């Protein structure tokens, strides 16, 4: 990169300036100082190390102050001599150094604008421009969670007259519970149903290898949200950004947490109309200060039997099947301890059972004008494989209850009893803390 060569060249030239200055060759010294300052400012555009940047800026200010003194000295000398040397450091009544100083300030402002534009461009992908098409009815169960989100998100926009005086909507909501219970799915429903600008953020969106950029990204994220309000900042797996502080954590991690706290607190900022929605599987690992910023904490537990039945129906959807209402209840009874995500895997596996039957079949029988897999002992069985059939000749085998029961044998629940118990205990402790 150009920074190292510009920096080295600037150091060489400023050494010449200091040498000429010591020898009282002020004209030459001023010339070298101004050239060195230009090179230093050019190099600063690329210096990413905060300490180096700060050190260089201190030296630049020193050299600039010395150059200004030299300019005044030379100008006063030229005036005494009747203006014979008036053009040494300036012409037309304007100081060249003054122009360079103002140019330097403008360059600094331009650099800052460019930095902000780059940071905001990096965050642009976090803004959902298209709705996820997940509605409240698509989320099985979790009525309490949905009501809390409607209370925080939908009502303040639809019925602003309800939120006057001391009645204000929640500014921070934490969704927590075992993995796969629907926290992110709820957030998608909020994004679909709410007329808000929706920012979907993960730790990778705020991570930067450049020191200081992560904190600036957090700040720009909240500034964008304030400019676009009403808005929602959804931070998935927030524990990856805001774990409890400890001696072993990096300085960068600590600074991100501090900036997140500052922005959520909104000191000196108007955070009205900005909701921070967080989701985590391990709420007990959250930093206590961050946890307090989430005024409302909603436990998203494993689905009950009614919710499990509904989840089976939602995931089967319009796929042709022979399941009855009684069959759905049986599947719900047999999936105690399964999360919504586990059930979706069971359904996906069951939906593949007809495909597997076609692949494994050695005999087919005619059904009207098409062929469907059958047992070799079937009276109408004809020995053939799927490779002998054209696409339009195959009749899809019906999806039956046994296909789901077979999938249940191979797909166990992923959430342990210990995990469920830990979430219940944390909920009780959190309630005692006044959440």
N, C-alpha and C positions, 0 to 999 in steps of 0.2 A: 504493500500500500504506500501512498505518497506521504503518509504522516512521518515516518521515520527519517526519510531523506530531507523533508522540509524542516523537521525539528533539528536535525544535525547541522544543516546549513545555517539555520537561524542562530544556533549556538556559536558557530564559527564566526559569523558576522558580528554578533553582539560582543564577542571577545575583542574584535578589531575596534568596535565602537568604544569600548571601555579603555582600550589602549590609547586610542587617539584622544579620548577625553582626558586621560591622565597626563598626556603630553600637551594639553591645552590647544590641540588642533580641533577647535570646536566645530568648524564647518564640516570637516571629514567625519567627526564623531556623530553629528546630527544626521548626516547622510546614512551612515551605517546603522544608527539606531532605528531610523524609519524603515530601512530595508529589512532589518531583523524583525521589527514589529509586524510587518506584512507577512513574513514567513512564519512567525509564531502563530498569527491568527489563522493562517492557512492550515497549519498543522493541527490546531485545536479542533478543527472540524472532524478529525478522525480519531482523536484520542478518546478511548473508551474507559480507561482506568480513571476513576474519580480522583484518586490521590495525585496522579500525574497531572491531570487536568487542572486541579486546584493549584498545584505548585507552579505550573507554567503561567497560569493567570496572575498569580502573585508577582512573578518576575516581570511579566508584561506590564503590569501596573507600575512597577518600579522604573522600568526603562522608559515608559511613557512619561512619567513625572519628570525624569531627568531630561528627556528630549524637549519637553515643554519649557523647562528652565533654560536650556541651551537656546531655544528659539527666542525667548524673551531677551536673553543676553545679547544675542546676535542682532536682533531687531533694534534694541536700544543703541547698540554700537553704530549701526547703519544710519539711524536717525541723527546721531551726534555728528557723523561725517557728512551730513547733508544729503543722505539718501543714496550715496554712491553704491552701497551694498544692499539696497533695499530688496533686491530680487534674489538674495542668496537663499533665504528660506521661504520666500513667498513672492507672489507677483499680483499686480492688480489690486493691492490692498487686502488680499485674502491670504490667510496662512495655509501653506500646503499641509502642515502637520495637523491643523484644525480640520481640514478637509478629510485627511486620513483618519483622524479620530472619529469624526462623525460617520465616515464610511465604515469604520470598525464597528461602531455601535449598530449601524444598520445591518451589517453582516451578521452580528450576534443575533439580532432580532430575526433576520431571515433564517439563520441556522435553527433558532428555536422553533420558528414556524414549520420548518421542514421536519424537525424531529417530531413535533406534535402530529403533523400530517402522516408521517410514517407510522407512528404508534397507533393512530386512529385507523389507518388502512389495515393494520394487523388485526384490529378488533372488528372490522367490518363483517368478517365471516361469522362472527358470533351473533349478529342481528338476524333473526328469523324473518326473511322476506316473504316466505310462504307459510301458511298455517299448516300444522301437522295433520289436520283432519281427524283429531281425536276429540270426541265430545264427552260430556258428563256421563251420558248413558252408556258409553263404551267402557267406563270404569266400573267394574262390578264391586258392589259393596262400598265400603269406605264413605258412608254417608256423612259421618261427622267431619271427616277431612274435607269432603267436597263443600259442606256447608260453611266451614271456616274459611275456605278459599274464596267462596262466593262473597262472604261477608267482607273479606279483605280486598278483593279485586273487582268484582262485578258491581256491587252496590255503590261504592264511592263514586263511580262514573255514571251509573244509571240514575241513582238517587242522591245527588250531592247534598240536597237539603237535609238528609239524615245525619250528615257529618258536620255539625257546627258546634261551636263552643269547645268544650272539653272532649266531645266525642270525635275521636280521630281514628282513621283506619290503621291497622297494623303496618309497621314499617319493616319488620323482619319476621319471617315465618320459617321454622325449621321442620322439615319432614324427616323423620327418622324411623328406623325399623329394620328387620332382617333383610338380607338381599332378596331381590325379586318380588317384593310385595307390592310394587306399583308406584313408587315415589316418582320416578322419572316419567311414568305414564300419566300421573296426575299433573305433572308440570306441562306435559304436552297438551292435556285437556285445557289447562289454564291458558296456554298460548293460543289455542284454537278459539276458545269461548270469549276471551277478554279482548277489548279494543285497546290494547296496550302495545307499545314497542317492546318486543321480547328479546332480551339478550341471554343466550344460552352459553354459559362459560364453564370450562374445565380448567384444571391446573395448567395444562399444556398451553392454553391460550394466554396465560399470564407469565409463563416461564420465558426467560431470556438469558442467554449466555453473557450478555453485557451487564456489568455491574450498574445497578440503579435503574435499569430499564423496566424491571418487573414492577417496582413501586410506581413508576410513571404510568405503566399500563393500567394499574389499578385505579390511579387517579383519573386518567383519561376515560376509563370505562364509566366511572360515576359521573364525570362531566358530560359525557355523551348521553347517559341516562337522564340527567337533569334537563338537558337541552331537548330531549325527545319525550318528556313526560306527558301523560302518564306512561310509566315504563316499569318493567320487571327485570331484575337481574337474577337469573337462575344459575346458581353455582352447584353443579353436581359433584358429589364426592368432596364436599367442602373440607372434610377432615384432612385431605391431602395438602390443603393450603393453610389450615388453621389448627394444627395439632397443639397440644399443651406444650408450653415452653420448657426447654430443658437445657442443661449445660452443653450438650453435644450438638445442638442444632447450629446450622450455619448462620452467619450474619445476614445473608440475603434472605433466608427464610424468616428471620426475626423482623427484618424491615418490611417485608410484604405484609406480615401480620399486623404490624403497627399501622401501615398505610390503610389496610382494610378496616381496622378499628376506627381510624380517624374519619374515613369516608362514610362508614356506616353511622357514626355518631353525628356527622353532619354539622360539626361546629363551624360557624361562619358560612354555612351553606344552607340553602333551602331544599331539604329532601322531601318536601311534600309532593306526593304523586310518584315517588320512587319506592318500590317494594323489593326487598332482597329476599329471595326464596332459596333456601339451602336444602340440600339432601345429603344424608349420610347413613351408613350402615353401622357406624361405631361412634355414637354421640358422646360416649364417656371419654373419648380421646380428644375432644374439642377443647381448645383453650377456653378457660373460664370466662375471660373478658369477651371473647367472641360469642360464647354461648349466651351471655347476658344481652347482647345486641339483638338476639332473636327473641322478641317479646312473646311470641306465640310458638309453642312447640307441639307438633302433632305426631302422635305415635301411629305409624302405619303397620298394623300387626298382620299376621298370617290370615288369609281369608277364612271366614266361617263357612258352614255347609251351604247356606243359600248363595253366598258369593261364589263358592267353588262351582256350584251348578251353573250359575250364570256365566262364569269364565269358560266352562266347557262349551256352552252354547255359542258364546261370542267367537271362540277360536274355530269351531266347526263351521260357523257361518252358513254360507249357501252351498257348501260342498254336499253333493248327493249322499245321503246315508239313511239307514233303516232304524236309527235310534228313536225311541219313544221318550215321552216325558218321564216315565218310570225309570228308564235306562239312565237318564241324566242324573236323577236323584241317587241311583245306585253308585254311579261314578263319584259323585260328590261325597257320599258316605265313605267310600274306599280311599279317599285322598286326604284324610285327616293329616295335618302337618305339612302338606304341600303348599308351596308359595304359588302365586299367580304365574310366575315364570316357569316353575316346575310343571304346572298343568299345561302351559303352552307347549312345552317340549313333549309331554305325553301325547297331546293332540297331534302335533306335527308328525310324531313317530307313527301314531295310529293311521293318519291319513296316507302314509306310505305303504301300509299293509296291502291294499289292493294292487299297488304297483309290484310289490314283491311276489304276490300270487301269480301275476302275469309272467314275471321273469322265471319263476320256479316251475310253472306248469308244464307237464308233459302231455296233457290231454285237454282238448277244448270241445265244447258242444255248441250246437247251433241254437241261438235264441233269436227268433224271427229271421232277420237277414244277416245277423252278425254272429261272431264267435266269442265265447266267454270261457275262462278257465273252469275246469271241473275235475273231480276225482277220476282215476282210471276205471273204477268200478261203476261209474254212472252208465246207465243203459244207452245213452246217446253220445257217449264219449268217443272222440276221434283222436288218434295219436298224432300230435303235431306240436310245434313250439311257436313262440311268438314271432320268431324270425321268418316264419312262413306266411305271416299275415300282413296285409296292407293296413295302413293307418285307419281307413274308413271301415275295415272289417272287424275291428275290435270293439267289444262291448265291455265297459268298465265294470269290474266286480263290485257289488254293493258293499258299502262300509257298514260293518256290524258291531254290536256290543263286544263280541269276542276280540275284535281287533284292538279295542281300547284296553281290555283286560290283559291282553298279551303285552301291550306296550307298558302297562303299569308294572309288569314283572321286571322289565328291563330299565325302568326309569325311577330310581328311588328319590325321596325328598332330599333337598340339599341343605335345608336349615335344621340344625341340631336342636334338641330340647334345651341344651345348655345356653345356646345363643338366644332362644326365645325367652328363657328365664332371665338372662342378663338384661335384655331390653325391658322386660316387665319391671325388674328391680330399679333400673335407671329411671324409668317413668315415675315410679313411686318416689324416688329420691328427688327428682326434678319437681314433682308436684309439691313436695314438702318445702322446696326452696322458694315456692311462690310463683312457679311458671304458669 
